[in-house]
Amino acid sequence: MTSNVTRVDLYEAVYKKVGLSRSESLAVVELVLKEITDSLEKGETVKLSSFGSFAVRKKKQRMGRNSKTGIEATISPRRVVVFKPSSILKQQINGKHSGAKTTLAVAELGSSAPAR
């Protein structure tokens, strides 16, 4: 069974890792989520480096079909939020290391060998 990360989980993580009070942690998380929501509502794309981007797409009116009854119905035009994960996030969830991190580690060590 899969578990979900909730707002409360996010508040707690900020509280434990950053050291803010619980009310300050709640305010920070809510502020970030509100900023993302407000930007998407305006039709702006939200890009979070090393994470991904959220964008709003407009869908046209189309014909759909009720899968249970088979009756056709018109689906009204609407806006939907789409998420595109960054390549770094994709690599992270698949257990692979990012090439950017390897290059950074080589640069920090001062090696003259080129990064692969």
C-alpha positions in Angstrom: 0.0 0.0 0.0 1.3 3.5 -0.9 1.4 6.4 1.5 0.6 10.0 0.8 2.6 13.0 1.9 0.2 15.6 3.4 0.5 19.2 4.3 0.9 18.2 7.9 3.9 16.0 6.9 5.4 19.0 5.1 4.9 21.3 8.1 6.5 18.7 10.3 9.5 18.2 8.0 10.1 22.0 7.9 9.7 22.2 11.7 12.2 19.4 12.3 14.8 20.2 9.6 14.8 24.0 9.6 14.2 24.6 13.3 11.3 27.1 12.9 8.4 27.0 15.3 5.4 24.9 14.3 3.3 28.0 13.4 6.2 29.5 11.4 6.6 26.1 9.5 2.9 26.1 8.8 3.1 29.7 7.5 6.1 28.9 5.2 4.6 25.8 3.6 1.3 27.6 3.1 3.0 30.6 1.6 4.9 28.5 -0.9 1.8 26.5 -1.9 -0.2 29.7 -2.3 2.4 31.3 -4.4 2.5 28.3 -6.7 -1.3 28.2 -6.9 -1.6 32.0 -7.6 1.0 31.8 -10.4 -0.8 28.8 -12.0 -4.2 30.6 -11.7 -2.7 33.5 -13.7 -1.6 31.0 -16.4 2.1 31.2 -15.5 4.5 28.3 -15.5 6.1 27.4 -12.2 9.7 26.0 -12.6 11.4 24.5 -9.6 15.1 23.8 -10.4 16.0 20.1 -10.0 12.4 19.2 -9.3 10.2 20.0 -12.3 7.7 22.5 -13.7 4.0 23.0 -13.4 2.0 24.5 -16.3 -1.6 25.2 -17.2 -2.9 23.7 -20.4 -6.1 24.7 -22.1 -8.3 21.8 -23.3 -10.9 22.2 -26.0 -14.4 21.0 -25.9 -14.6 17.4 -27.1 -16.8 14.4 -27.2 -16.4 11.7 -24.6 -18.1 8.4 -23.8 -19.4 7.1 -20.5 -17.5 3.9 -20.1 -20.3 2.2 -18.2 -23.3 3.1 -20.4 -21.5 3.9 -23.7 -23.5 7.1 -24.0 -21.6 10.0 -25.7 -21.4 13.2 -23.8 -19.8 16.6 -24.5 -16.8 17.4 -22.3 -16.6 21.2 -21.7 -13.5 23.2 -22.4 -11.3 23.6 -19.3 -7.8 24.4 -18.0 -5.7 21.6 -16.4 -2.5 21.6 -14.5 0.3 19.4 -15.8 3.6 18.5 -14.1 6.8 17.7 -16.0 9.5 16.3 -13.7 13.1 17.4 -14.3 15.7 14.9 -15.5 17.4 15.2 -12.1 14.1 14.1 -10.3 13.6 11.3 -12.8 17.1 10.0 -12.2 16.7 10.3 -8.4 13.5 8.3 -8.3 15.0 5.6 -10.5 18.1 5.3 -8.2 20.5 6.8 -10.6 23.0 9.6 -9.9 22.8 12.9 -11.7 25.6 13.8 -14.0 25.5 17.3 -12.6 26.3 16.1 -9.1 29.3 14.0 -10.5 30.7 17.1 -12.3 30.3 19.2 -9.2 32.0 16.6 -7.0 35.0 16.4 -9.4 35.2 20.2 -9.5 35.2 20.4 -5.7 38.0 17.9 -5.5 40.1 19.9 -7.9 40.7 17.1 -10.3 42.1 18.0 -13.7 40.4 15.0 -15.2 37.3 15.7 -17.3 34.0 14.7 -15.9 32.1 11.9 -17.7 
